[in-house]
């Protein structure tokens, strides 16, 4: 299909150039005009990072074909601070600390600009509604709403322009003070370059062929047709790895690309570097792979049974890591207990959903140093692993950490940087890979799903005498952070409580599911959910207030944990006091639910989450129970 001649006004300047008919407006703005302030977070119009104005109307540019913008006036985030002076709204975002990773912020600023243009006096509830098409994974939104309210009041004259200035503090006084982020101006203006925004002269575009099978032996890979295609500069498989293939946080069990067999749907098998993304995609379709299907195992308990399919030959029992902890005499502790409560708990796999999809750029510099630029959360470890994999001295490998558009532990693993390095070495040209949202979800690590059986023995006054916990986690196809998660889960299993008799077993198990890895508070979350939920159940069984049962078992200053760590100070009692006071907790046995509680409808406490609807009345958005 022939190119179309695209004419429009972009940020006040006339633009007339050829565009591809398959391009979205977002592609044209970012790739052809190099206006990278607005981002692509989802490609489905859900996250709002791509928001721009088209003829003054806020639009999701990832959903608009470029042809539909023919003859329009387009304004991107760059239009708000063309002279370098931030807009009032951008200054307010800076002042309020509304940007963290910053990836969502250009789109959020555009949506907030639209909101105040439509209604310069919008209240907080209307602001929430009008920003409802934009997602932020870092801030919790409150500071964003604060920023929009601040900008509204400055623009309306309710507050002086000086309200946008930084609060003055004495030199060196930063702890406990409201100090603005030094990187915020680049984020609110869209000037900050993330890995997917970066380009280099002669840069090639990378696409990855991924497994459609959860468990299969690779008989053969034929890349000859792909390599012969015009515009294709390099094709790699595991056969192109010159050194010791394998990476991971604790055990180096994952190859750069599948070697011999695939272990989960979405595992990389081959990668192509081509002049453009479409050519690279066509080349992937030309690669021929012959598989022999193997029986997969998806349940960690089934994977532990004798005769289960083996995911890795080195672990015939499919156990990635088992952490056992023993303190005191658990059998005796249960025998002495006046109440024994046993329950099971489970948590699910959780997607990190950082708004910046994985991306990276690699090249070989003039001194033969292989350089990788990516939002890696573990660049020093990655550098050492990559040097071994590509058989180069550490002095010939360099990692540069690009701005991280949300990580939460999910960008700790070196799942694509090795492919970039190999293609840069093979083509001797810069190469860049940008994941789609679908690719990110299917191929990257999730929070470990867990199943926990917890047995606790207590006295009638609430004192805990014994705890027996067994947690089995689905580690997925590769080790990644599983060992660390199992260690932390076991260390924190008994919580901040004095328990004389403890038995803990945590298991990380290989399966043919997507690998599990680091995620905020990894390990601690799974066991704390079980332990704290269990304490609430025990309090109800004993007729005790849940704060009371925690206080009588709480560690105090100088306590020793069940892993023999000596604690100088313990803040649990103070935290419980603060939580009880702030929540207006209605003391008593926790068997009173719903609206009958007196501590749920206070003016100074946020309303409980409930089902509801929103409707328009007199031009204003209202909430209904």
Buried (B, 14 or more C-beta within 10 A) or exposed (E): EEEBEBBBBBBEEEBEEEBBEEBBBBBBBBBBBEBBBBBBBBBEBBBBBBBBBBEEEBBBBBBBBBBEBEEBBBBBBBBBBEEEEBBBBBBBBBBBBBBBBBBBBBBBBBBBBBBBEEBEEBEEBBBBBBBEBBBBBBBEBEBBBBBBBBBBBBBEEEBEEEBBEEEEEEEEEEEEEEEBBEEBBBBBBBBBBBBBBBBBEEBBBBBBBBBEBBBBEBEEBEBEBBBEBEBBBBBBBBEBBEEEBBBBBBBBBBBBBBBEBBBBBBBBBBBBBBBEBBBBBBBBEBBEBEBEEBEBBBBBBBBBEEEBBBBBEEBEBBBBBBBEBEBBBBEBBBEBBEBBBEBEBEBEBBBBBBBBBBBBBBBBEEEEEBBBBBBBBBBEBBBBBBBBBBEBEEEBBBBBBBBBBBBBBBBBBBBBBBBBBBBBBBBEBBBBBBBBBEBBBBBBBBBBBBBBBBBBBBBEEBBBBBBBBBBBBBBBBBBBBBBBBBBBBBBBBBBBBBBBBBBBBBBBBBBBBBBBBBBEBBBBBBBBBBBEBBBEBBBBEBEBBBBBBBBBBBBEEEBEBBBEEEBEEBEBBEEBEEEBEEBBBEEEBBEEEEEEBEBBEEEEEEEEEEEEEEEEEEEEBEEEE
